[in-house]
Amino acid sequence: MTTMNIHQAKTQLSRLLARVAKGEEVVIANAGRPVARLVPFEPSAPRREFGHDRGKLTIPKDFDAPLSDRLLRTFEE
């Protein structure tokens, strides 16, 4: 990781960004004290699409029907 003062970073911004684009991290300092860090840009994950599995699943008409007494006892034990 390279550290540069603000004045140096301003005068060499193009070269600095080229180094960051190659994967290097650069710390920008003010009077020797770190104030910022430049890191390569990473695009965010693609957005999810709703309805992607539409038509692949079926829900029976009686999915919310009461359980039989025998099955209900199994859950209660």
N, C-alpha and C positions, 0 to 999 in steps of 0.2 A: 504494500500500500504506500503510495507516494503522498507526501504532504507539500502543499504549495501555499505561499502567502497570497492574499487577494490580488495585489498588484501584479504579481507574476502570472496568476491564473487569468486575469483580464487580458494581458498582453499575449498570452499563448492559448487562448480559448479554443481555437480550431484544432491545434495539436493535442490539447488536453482532451477534447471530445473524441478525437480519433483513438486515443489510448483507452478511453473509457469504453468505446464501442467494441474494442477488442477484448474486453473483459476485465480490465484493470480498474481498481477502485482508487479514487483520489480524494484526499482530505484537503479542504480549503481552510486556511487559518488566518486569523487576524492578530497580528503582533505575536505570532507563535502559538496562539490558543485556537484549537480546532473549533470551527463554527458550522461547517457543512461537509457532507460527504457526497461525492458524485459516484453513482453506480450505474451499470448498464441497464437500459430500459428493458423490462420484461412485460410483454403484452399480457393482459388478463385472460383468464380462461374464457372460452366461448360461452355465450349465454345458453341456458337450457331452453329447449323448445317444448312447449306444452302440447300434449296430445300425441306425442311420438309413438306411444304404444296403442293408440286408438284402434279398435277392431281386433286386437290380439287377445283380449281377455273378455270372458263372459261372466256375468253375475246372474246366478239363478234367481227366478222371480220370488222364491221363498227363502232367500238368504237371511232374512230377519224373522223367520217364523220361530215360535217357541221351540226349545229343545224337548226331545222326548224325555219322559221321567227317568228312563234308564240312563240316558246320556247325561242328564243333569246330575244324577246321583254320582256319576263318575267324577265330575268336576268338584263336587262337594266333599268327597272323601279325603 
